[in-house]
Amino acid sequence: MTDPQTTKPDRFISPCAPPEGWEREIITIAIEECAEVAQRATKMLRFGVLEVQPGQRYTNAERLGEEVGDLLTVLDLCINARLIDFDAVERGRAGKRHQLRKFMQHPEVVDDQT
């Protein structure tokens, strides 16, 4: 006979409810903003930092800056709503700086002040 305490369940069911309402909406917006930052950064790689797309008035650098600003605003909302743990953000930043110093091919751009 199998011991019920050593038997693994067939699947995992989270004891936590998924976000709903305002939390779900702000997480969705954060996902959208991340995608917009990624898209603008790839445009910069493809067409240049200072390129201005036809019909636009701003460079890719300016447009990426605006997208990053949008994302930071939404991330601030997430932090204030405790959807993101600020201490974890700081640990992640420190860890990424350490990783960049180790693996960047152009390490002079990694600054301990950021």
N, CA, C and O atoms as a GROMACS GRO file, in nm:
protein
  456
    1MET      N    1   0.084  -0.118   0.000
    1MET     CA    2   0.000   0.000   0.000
    1MET      C    3   0.089   0.125   0.000
    1MET      O    4   0.191   0.129   0.069
    2THR      N    5   0.050   0.225  -0.077
    2THR     CA    6   0.127   0.348  -0.092
    2THR      C    7   0.097   0.443   0.023
    2THR      O    8  -0.018   0.462   0.062
    3ASP      N    9   0.203   0.504   0.076
    3ASP     CA   10   0.188   0.603   0.182
    3ASP      C   11   0.133   0.732   0.120
    3ASP      O   12   0.198   0.788   0.032
    4PRO      N   13   0.016   0.780   0.163
    4PRO     CA   14  -0.044   0.900   0.102
    4PRO      C   15   0.041   1.025   0.117
    4PRO      O   16   0.028   1.118   0.036
    5GLN      N   17   0.126   1.031   0.218
    5GLN     CA   18   0.209   1.151   0.236
    5GLN      C   19   0.328   1.154   0.141
    5GLN      O   20   0.386   1.261   0.121
    6THR      N   21   0.365   1.044   0.082
    6THR     CA   22   0.477   1.041  -0.013
    6THR      C   23   0.430   1.039  -0.157
    6THR      O   24   0.511   1.043  -0.249
    7THR      N   25   0.300   1.032  -0.178
    7THR     CA   26   0.246   1.030  -0.313
    7THR      C   27   0.238   1.172  -0.367
    7THR      O   28   0.188   1.263  -0.300
    8LYS      N   29   0.290   1.192  -0.489
    8LYS     CA   30   0.285   1.324  -0.552
    8LYS      C   31   0.151   1.341  -0.624
    8LYS      O   32   0.101   1.248  -0.687
    9PRO      N   33   0.094   1.460  -0.613
    9PRO     CA   34  -0.032   1.483  -0.687
    9PRO      C   35  -0.005   1.485  -0.837
    9PRO      O   36   0.108   1.508  -0.881
   10ASP      N   37  -0.108   1.462  -0.914
   10ASP     CA   38  -0.097   1.461  -1.060
   10ASP      C   39  -0.065   1.599  -1.117
   10ASP      O   40   0.001   1.610  -1.220
   11ARG      N   41  -0.112   1.702  -1.050
   11ARG     CA   42  -0.087   1.837  -1.098
   11ARG      C   43  -0.088   1.932  -0.980
   11ARG      O   44  -0.139   1.901  -0.872
   12PHE      N   45  -0.030   2.048  -1.002
   12PHE     CA   46  -0.024   2.150  -0.899
   12PHE      C   47  -0.143   2.244  -0.914
   12PHE      O   48  -0.172   2.290  -1.023
   13ILE      N   49  -0.210   2.270  -0.805
   13ILE     CA   50  -0.318   2.368  -0.802
   13ILE      C   51  -0.278   2.472  -0.699
   13ILE      O   52  -0.262   2.442  -0.581
   14SER      N   53  -0.263   2.595  -0.744
   14SER     CA   54  -0.219   2.702  -0.657
   14SER      C   55  -0.324   2.732  -0.550
   14SER      O   56  -0.444   2.732  -0.579
   15PRO      N   57  -0.279   2.756  -0.428
   15PRO     CA   58  -0.374   2.795  -0.324
   15PRO      C   59  -0.414   2.944  -0.335
   15PRO      O   60  -0.503   2.990  -0.264
   16CYS      N   61  -0.348   3.016  -0.424
   16CYS     CA   62  -0.373   3.159  -0.439
   16CYS      C   63  -0.466   3.185  -0.557
   16CYS      O   64  -0.456   3.120  -0.661
   17ALA      N   65  -0.554   3.279  -0.539
   17ALA     CA   66  -0.642   3.319  -0.649
   17ALA      C   67  -0.564   3.407  -0.746
   17ALA      O   68  -0.479   3.485  -0.703
   18PRO      N   69  -0.590   3.397  -0.876
   18PRO     CA   70  -0.524   3.486  -0.971
   18PRO      C   71  -0.574   3.629  -0.953
   18PRO      O   72  -0.683   3.652  -0.902
   19PRO      N   73  -0.492   3.725  -0.994
   19PRO     CA   74  -0.534   3.865  -0.980
   19PRO      C   75  -0.660   3.893  -1.062
   19PRO      O   76  -0.683   3.836  -1.168
   20GLU      N   77  -0.741   3.982  -1.007
   20GLU     CA   78  -0.863   4.023  -1.076
   20GLU      C   79  -0.874   4.175  -1.070
   20GLU      O   80  -0.798   4.241  -0.999
   21GLY      N   81  -0.967   4.229  -1.143
   21GLY     CA   82  -0.998   4.371  -1.136
   21GLY      C   83  -0.879   4.459  -1.168
   21GLY      O   84  -0.809   4.438  -1.267
   22TRP      N   85  -0.855   4.558  -1.080
   22TRP     CA   86  -0.749   4.657  -1.101
   22TRP      C   87  -0.613   4.591  -1.110
   22TRP      O   88  -0.532   4.629  -1.195
   23GLU      N   89  -0.585   4.492  -1.023
   23GLU     CA   90  -0.455   4.426  -1.026
   23GLU      C   91  -0.430   4.359  -1.161
   23GLU      O   92  -0.322   4.373  -1.219
   24ARG      N   93  -0.528   4.288  -1.210
   24ARG     CA   94  -0.515   4.221  -1.340
   24ARG      C   95  -0.494   4.323  -1.453
   24ARG      O   96  -0.412   4.302  -1.543
   25GLU      N   97  -0.566   4.433  -1.446
   25GLU     CA   98  -0.554   4.536  -1.549
   25GLU      C   99  -0.414   4.597  -1.549
   25GLU      O  100  -0.354   4.614  -1.656
   26ILE      N  101  -0.361   4.631  -1.432
   26ILE     CA  102  -0.230   4.696  -1.428
   26ILE      C  103  -0.120   4.598  -1.469
   26ILE      O  104  -0.021   4.640  -1.530
   27ILE      N  105  -0.135   4.471  -1.436
   27ILE     CA  106  -0.038   4.370  -1.481
   27ILE      C  107  -0.044   4.358  -1.633
   27ILE      O  108   0.060   4.347  -1.698
   28THR      N  109  -0.163   4.360  -1.690
   28THR     CA  110  -0.178   4.355  -1.836
   28THR      C  111  -0.111   4.475  -1.902
   28THR      O  112  -0.043   4.461  -2.003
   29ILE      N  113  -0.131   4.593  -1.844
   29ILE     CA  114  -0.069   4.714  -1.899
   29ILE      C  115   0.083   4.704  -1.888
   29ILE      O  116   0.154   4.746  -1.980
   30ALA      N  117   0.133   4.650  -1.779
   30ALA     CA  118   0.279   4.632  -1.763
   30ALA      C  119   0.333   4.541  -1.874
   30ALA      O  120   0.439   4.569  -1.931
   31ILE      N  121   0.263   4.435  -1.902
   31ILE     CA  122   0.305   4.343  -2.010
   31ILE      C  123   0.308   4.418  -2.144
   31ILE      O  124   0.403   4.405  -2.221
   32GLU      N  125   0.204   4.496  -2.171
   32GLU     CA  126   0.198   4.572  -2.296
   32GLU      C  127   0.314   4.671  -2.305
   32GLU      O  128   0.377   4.685  -2.410
   33GLU      N  129   0.342   4.740  -2.194
   33GLU     CA  130   0.452   4.838  -2.195
   33GLU      C  131   0.587   4.771  -2.216
   33GLU      O  132   0.673   4.825  -2.286
   34CYS      N  133   0.607   4.653  -2.157
   34CYS     CA  134   0.732   4.578  -2.179
   34CYS      C  135   0.748   4.547  -2.327
   34CYS      O  136   0.857   4.560  -2.383
   35ALA      N  137   0.639   4.506  -2.391
   35ALA     CA  138   0.644   4.474  -2.534
   35ALA      C  139   0.675   4.599  -2.617
   35ALA      O  140   0.748   4.590  -2.716
   36GLU      N  141   0.622   4.714  -2.578
   36GLU     CA  142   0.648   4.837  -2.652
   36GLU      C  143   0.794   4.881  -2.637
   36GLU      O  144   0.853   4.931  -2.733
   37VAL      N  145   0.852   4.862  -2.519
   37VAL     CA  146   0.994   4.892  -2.500
   37VAL      C  147   1.078   4.799  -2.588
   37VAL      O  148   1.171   4.844  -2.654
   38ALA      N  149   1.045   4.672  -2.588
   38ALA     CA  150   1.119   4.577  -2.671
   38ALA      C  151   1.109   4.612  -2.819
   38ALA      O  152   1.208   4.607  -2.891
   39GLN      N  153   0.990   4.647  -2.864
   39GLN     CA  154   0.972   4.682  -3.005
   39GLN      C  155   1.053   4.805  -3.043
   39GLN      O  156   1.119   4.806  -3.147
   40ARG      N  157   1.050   4.908  -2.960
   40ARG     CA  158   1.124   5.031  -2.992
   40ARG      C  159   1.274   5.005  -2.989
   40ARG      O  160   1.347   5.060  -3.071
   41ALA      N  161   1.320   4.923  -2.896
   41ALA     CA  162   1.463   4.891  -2.889
   41ALA      C  163   1.507   4.815  -3.014
   41ALA      O  164   1.617   4.838  -3.064
   42THR      N  165   1.424   4.725  -3.065
   42THR     CA  166   1.462   4.655  -3.188
   42THR      C  167   1.460   4.748  -3.308
   42THR      O  168   1.542   4.733  -3.399
   43LYS      N  169   1.370   4.844  -3.310
   43LYS     CA  170   1.371   4.943  -3.418
   43LYS      C  171   1.502   5.022  -3.414
   43LYS      O  172   1.560   5.051  -3.518
   44MET      N  173   1.548   5.055  -3.294
   44MET     CA  174   1.674   5.126  -3.279
   44MET      C  175   1.790   5.043  -3.333
   44MET      O  176   1.878   5.095  -3.401
   45LEU      N  177   1.789   4.913  -3.303
   45LEU     CA  178   1.895   4.826  -3.355
   45LEU      C  179   1.891   4.816  -3.507
   45LEU      O  180   1.995   4.813  -3.573
   46ARG      N  181   1.771   4.810  -3.562
   46ARG     CA  182   1.756   4.794  -3.706
   46ARG      C  183   1.785   4.922  -3.783
   46ARG      O  184   1.848   4.916  -3.889
   47PHE      N  185   1.742   5.037  -3.732
   47PHE     CA  186   1.745   5.159  -3.810
   47PHE      C  187   1.835   5.270  -3.756
   47PHE      O  188   1.858   5.370  -3.823
   48GLY      N  189   1.886   5.252  -3.634
   48GLY     CA  190   1.977   5.349  -3.577
   48GLY      C  191   1.917   5.427  -3.462
   48GLY      O  192   1.796   5.444  -3.451
   49VAL      N  193   2.005   5.474  -3.376
   49VAL     CA  194   1.966   5.547  -3.256
   49VAL      C  195   1.899   5.679  -3.292
   49VAL      O  196   1.799   5.717  -3.231
   50LEU      N  197   1.953   5.749  -3.389
   50LEU     CA  198   1.904   5.883  -3.422
   50LEU      C  199   1.806   5.888  -3.539
   50LEU      O  200   1.765   5.996  -3.581
   51GLU      N  201   1.770   5.771  -3.590
   51GLU     CA  202   1.676   5.767  -3.703
   51GLU      C  203   1.539   5.820  -3.661
   51GLU      O  204   1.492   5.792  -3.551
   52VAL      N  205   1.478   5.896  -3.749
   52VAL     CA  206   1.342   5.944  -3.730
   52VAL      C  207   1.257   5.877  -3.837
   52VAL      O  208   1.278   5.897  -3.956
   53GLN      N  209   1.161   5.797  -3.795
   53GLN     CA  210   1.076   5.727  -3.890
   53GLN      C  211   0.992   5.826  -3.969
   53GLN      O  212   0.953   5.930  -3.916
   54PRO      N  213   0.963   5.795  -4.096
   54PRO     CA  214   0.875   5.881  -4.174
   54PRO      C  215   0.742   5.902  -4.100
   54PRO      O  216   0.681   5.807  -4.051
   55GLY      N  217   0.701   6.027  -4.095
   55GLY     CA  218   0.576   6.060  -4.028
   55GLY      C  219   0.591   6.081  -3.878
   55GLY      O  220   0.493   6.113  -3.810
   56GLN      N  221   0.712   6.064  -3.827
   56GLN     CA  222   0.737   6.084  -3.683
   56GLN      C  223   0.824   6.208  -3.665
   56GLN      O  224   0.889   6.252  -3.759
   57ARG      N  225   0.825   6.262  -3.546
   57ARG     CA  226   0.909   6.380  -3.521
   57ARG      C  227   1.024   6.350  -3.426
   57ARG      O  228   1.115   6.432  -3.412
   58TYR      N  229   1.022   6.234  -3.361
   58TYR     CA  230   1.124   6.202  -3.262
   58TYR      C  231   1.216   6.090  -3.308
   58TYR      O  232   1.176   6.004  -3.386
   59THR      N  233   1.339   6.093  -3.258
   59THR     CA  234   1.436   5.988  -3.289
   59THR      C  235   1.399   5.860  -3.214
   59THR      O  236   1.317   5.861  -3.123
   60ASN      N  237   1.462   5.752  -3.255
   60ASN     CA  238   1.441   5.626  -3.184
   60ASN      C  239   1.485   5.637  -3.039
   60ASN      O  240   1.423   5.576  -2.951
   61ALA      N  241   1.590   5.713  -3.011
   61ALA     CA  242   1.635   5.732  -2.872
   61ALA      C  243   1.527   5.803  -2.790
   61ALA      O  244   1.499   5.765  -2.677
   62GLU      N  245   1.467   5.906  -2.849
   62GLU     CA  246   1.361   5.979  -2.778
   62GLU      C  247   1.238   5.891  -2.759
   62GLU      O  248   1.176   5.890  -2.653
   63ARG      N  249   1.203   5.818  -2.863
   63ARG     CA  250   1.084   5.733  -2.855
   63ARG      C  251   1.104   5.619  -2.757
   63ARG      O  252   1.012   5.582  -2.684
   64LEU      N  253   1.226   5.562  -2.753
   64LEU     CA  254   1.255   5.458  -2.654
   64LEU      C  255   1.247   5.518  -2.514
   64LEU      O  256   1.195   5.454  -2.422
   65GLY      N  257   1.298   5.639  -2.497
   65GLY     CA  258   1.289   5.705  -2.367
   65GLY      C  259   1.146   5.722  -2.321
   65GLY      O  260   1.115   5.700  -2.203
   66GLU      N  261   1.058   5.760  -2.412
   66GLU     CA  262   0.917   5.775  -2.376
   66GLU      C  263   0.855   5.641  -2.337
   66GLU      O  264   0.778   5.633  -2.241
   67GLU      N  265   0.890   5.536  -2.412
   67GLU     CA  266   0.836   5.403  -2.379
   67GLU      C  267   0.887   5.357  -2.242
   67GLU      O  268   0.812   5.299  -2.164
   68VAL      N  269   1.014   5.382  -2.214
   68VAL     CA  270   1.070   5.346  -2.084
   68VAL      C  271   0.999   5.425  -1.974
   68VAL      O  272   0.970   5.371  -1.867
   69GLY      N  273   0.972   5.552  -2.000
   69GLY     CA  274   0.897   5.633  -1.903
   69GLY      C  275   0.759   5.576  -1.876
   69GLY      O  276   0.715   5.570  -1.761
   70ASP      N  277   0.691   5.533  -1.982
   70ASP     CA  278   0.560   5.469  -1.965
   70ASP      C  279   0.572   5.345  -1.878
   70ASP      O  280   0.494   5.324  -1.785
   71LEU      N  281   0.672   5.262  -1.908
   71LEU     CA  282   0.692   5.139  -1.832
   71LEU      C  283   0.724   5.167  -1.686
   71LEU      O  284   0.669   5.103  -1.597
   72LEU      N  285   0.813   5.263  -1.661
   72LEU     CA  286   0.849   5.296  -1.522
   72LEU      C  287   0.728   5.344  -1.443
   72LEU      O  288   0.714   5.313  -1.324
   73THR      N  289   0.641   5.420  -1.508
   73THR     CA  290   0.519   5.467  -1.441
   73THR      C  291   0.432   5.350  -1.398
   73THR      O  292   0.381   5.346  -1.286
   74VAL      N  293   0.415   5.256  -1.490
   74VAL     CA  294   0.331   5.139  -1.458
   74VAL      C  295   0.399   5.053  -1.352
   74VAL      O  296   0.332   4.999  -1.264
   75LEU      N  297   0.531   5.038  -1.358
   75LEU     CA  298   0.601   4.960  -1.257
   75LEU      C  299   0.592   5.026  -1.120
   75LEU      O  300   0.581   4.957  -1.019
   76ASP      N  301   0.595   5.159  -1.115
   76ASP     CA  302   0.573   5.229  -0.988
   76ASP      C  303   0.435   5.196  -0.931
   76ASP      O  304   0.420   5.173  -0.811
   77LEU      N  305   0.334   5.194  -1.018
   77LEU     CA  306   0.200   5.156  -0.972
   77LEU      C  307   0.200   5.014  -0.916
   77LEU      O  308   0.137   4.987  -0.814
   78CYS      N  309   0.270   4.925  -0.984
   78CYS     CA  310   0.279   4.786  -0.937
   78CYS      C  311   0.348   4.777  -0.802
   78CYS      O  312   0.304   4.701  -0.715
   79ILE      N  313   0.455   4.854  -0.783
   79ILE     CA  314   0.525   4.854  -0.655
   79ILE      C  315   0.434   4.909  -0.546
   79ILE      O  316   0.424   4.851  -0.438
   80ASN      N  317   0.368   5.022  -0.573
   80ASN     CA  318   0.278   5.083  -0.475
   80ASN      C  319   0.162   4.991  -0.438
   80ASN      O  320   0.112   4.995  -0.325
   81ALA      N  321   0.118   4.909  -0.533
   81ALA     CA  322   0.008   4.815  -0.509
   81ALA      C  323   0.058   4.683  -0.451
   81ALA      O  324  -0.020   4.591  -0.429
   82ARG      N  325   0.188   4.673  -0.428
   82ARG     CA  326   0.252   4.552  -0.375
   82ARG      C  327   0.238   4.432  -0.469
   82ARG      O  328   0.238   4.317  -0.425
   83LEU      N  329   0.226   4.462  -0.598
   83LEU     CA  330   0.231   4.355  -0.698
   83LEU      C  331   0.375   4.319  -0.730
   83LEU      O  332   0.404   4.211  -0.780
   84ILE      N  333   0.466   4.412  -0.700
   84ILE     CA  334   0.610   4.391  -0.715
   84ILE      C  335   0.673   4.427  -0.581
   84ILE      O  336   0.642   4.531  -0.523
   85ASP      N  337   0.760   4.341  -0.531
   85ASP     CA  338   0.830   4.366  -0.406
   85ASP      C  339   0.952   4.452  -0.432
   85ASP      O  340   1.043   4.411  -0.504
   86PHE      N  341   0.954   4.572  -0.375
   86PHE     CA  342   1.063   4.667  -0.401
   86PHE      C  343   1.199   4.612  -0.357
   86PHE      O  344   1.298   4.636  -0.425
   87ASP      N  345   1.205   4.541  -0.245
   87ASP     CA  346   1.332   4.483  -0.201
   87ASP      C  347   1.384   4.382  -0.304
   87ASP      O  348   1.504   4.373  -0.327
   88ALA      N  349   1.292   4.308  -0.364
   88ALA     CA  350   1.332   4.213  -0.469
   88ALA      C  351   1.384   4.288  -0.591
   88ALA      O  352   1.477   4.241  -0.658
   89VAL      N  353   1.325   4.403  -0.622
   89VAL     CA  354   1.374   4.486  -0.733
   89VAL      C  355   1.518   4.528  -0.707
   89VAL      O  356   1.602   4.518  -0.795
   90GLU      N  357   1.546   4.574  -0.586
   90GLU     CA  358   1.682   4.617  -0.552
   90GLU      C  359   1.780   4.501  -0.556
   90GLU      O  360   1.894   4.518  -0.601
   91ARG      N  361   1.739   4.384  -0.509
   91ARG     CA  362   1.826   4.265  -0.519
   91ARG      C  363   1.852   4.230  -0.665
   91ARG      O  364   1.964   4.197  -0.703
   92GLY      N  365   1.748   4.239  -0.747
   92GLY     CA  366   1.763   4.210  -0.889
   92GLY      C  367   1.857   4.308  -0.958
   92GLY      O  368   1.939   4.269  -1.041
   93ARG      N  369   1.845   4.435  -0.923
   93ARG     CA  370   1.934   4.537  -0.982
   93ARG      C  371   2.079   4.510  -0.945
   93ARG      O  372   2.167   4.514  -1.030
   94ALA      N  373   2.103   4.481  -0.817
   94ALA     CA  374   2.240   4.454  -0.772
   94ALA      C  375   2.294   4.328  -0.840
   94ALA      O  376   2.410   4.326  -0.883
   95GLY      N  377   2.212   4.227  -0.850
   95GLY     CA  378   2.255   4.104  -0.916
   95GLY      C  379   2.285   4.125  -1.064
   95GLY      O  380   2.381   4.068  -1.116
   96LYS      N  381   2.205   4.205  -1.130
   96LYS     CA  382   2.226   4.231  -1.272
   96LYS      C  383   2.354   4.312  -1.294
   96LYS      O  384   2.428   4.285  -1.388
   97ARG      N  385   2.380   4.412  -1.207
   97ARG     CA  386   2.504   4.488  -1.220
   97ARG      C  387   2.625   4.395  -1.206
   97ARG      O  388   2.722   4.407  -1.281
   98HIS      N  389   2.618   4.304  -1.110
   98HIS     CA  390   2.727   4.208  -1.090
   98HIS      C  391   2.744   4.120  -1.215
   98HIS      O  392   2.856   4.098  -1.262
   99GLN      N  393   2.633   4.071  -1.267
   99GLN     CA  394   2.636   3.986  -1.386
   99GLN      C  395   2.690   4.062  -1.507
   99GLN      O  396   2.767   4.007  -1.586
  100LEU      N  397   2.649   4.187  -1.523
  100LEU     CA  398   2.696   4.267  -1.636
  100LEU      C  399   2.846   4.293  -1.628
  100LEU      O  400   2.917   4.286  -1.728
  101ARG      N  401   2.895   4.324  -1.507
  101ARG     CA  402   3.040   4.345  -1.491
  101ARG      C  403   3.118   4.220  -1.530
  101ARG      O  404   3.229   4.230  -1.582
  102LYS      N  405   3.060   4.106  -1.507
  102LYS     CA  406   3.128   3.979  -1.538
  102LYS      C  407   3.121   3.944  -1.686
  102LYS      O  408   3.219   3.894  -1.741
  103PHE      N  409   3.009   3.969  -1.751
  103PHE     CA  410   2.988   3.915  -1.886
  103PHE      C  411   2.983   4.018  -1.998
  103PHE      O  412   2.992   3.980  -2.114
  104MET      N  413   2.971   4.147  -1.968
  104MET     CA  414   2.964   4.247  -2.075
  104MET      C  415   3.092   4.248  -2.157
  104MET      O  416   3.202   4.239  -2.102
  105GLN      N  417   3.078   4.258  -2.285
  105GLN     CA  418   3.193   4.267  -2.374
  105GLN      C  419   3.252   4.407  -2.375
  105GLN      O  420   3.366   4.426  -2.416
  106HIS      N  421   3.175   4.505  -2.330
  106HIS     CA  422   3.217   4.644  -2.318
  106HIS      C  423   3.191   4.686  -2.173
  106HIS      O  424   3.098   4.763  -2.148
  107PRO      N  425   3.270   4.638  -2.078
  107PRO     CA  426   3.238   4.659  -1.936
  107PRO      C  427   3.245   4.804  -1.889
  107PRO      O  428   3.193   4.836  -1.782
  108GLU      N  429   3.306   4.891  -1.966
  108GLU     CA  430   3.315   5.031  -1.923
  108GLU      C  431   3.178   5.097  -1.910
  108GLU      O  432   3.167   5.202  -1.847
  109VAL      N  433   3.073   5.038  -1.968
  109VAL     CA  434   2.941   5.099  -1.961
  109VAL      C  435   2.866   5.057  -1.836
  109VAL      O  436   2.758   5.111  -1.808
  110VAL      N  437   2.919   4.963  -1.758
  110VAL     CA  438   2.854   4.920  -1.636
  110VAL      C  439   2.900   5.010  -1.523
  110VAL      O  440   3.018   5.017  -1.490
  111ASP      N  441   2.802   5.081  -1.463
  111ASP     CA  442   2.832   5.180  -1.360
  111ASP      C  443   2.771   5.133  -1.229
  111ASP      O  444   2.655   5.094  -1.224
  112ASP      N  445   2.849   5.137  -1.123
  112ASP     CA  446   2.797   5.098  -0.991
  112ASP      C  447   2.693   5.195  -0.938
  112ASP      O  448   2.621   5.162  -0.843
  113GLN      N  449   2.684   5.314  -0.996
  113GLN     CA  450   2.589   5.415  -0.948
  113GLN      C  451   2.447   5.390  -0.995
  113GLN      O  452   2.353   5.445  -0.938
  114THR      N  453   2.427   5.309  -1.098
  114THR     CA  454   2.292   5.289  -1.153
  114THR      C  455   2.216   5.184  -1.078
  114THR      O  456   2.101   5.156  -1.112
   0.00000   0.00000   0.00000
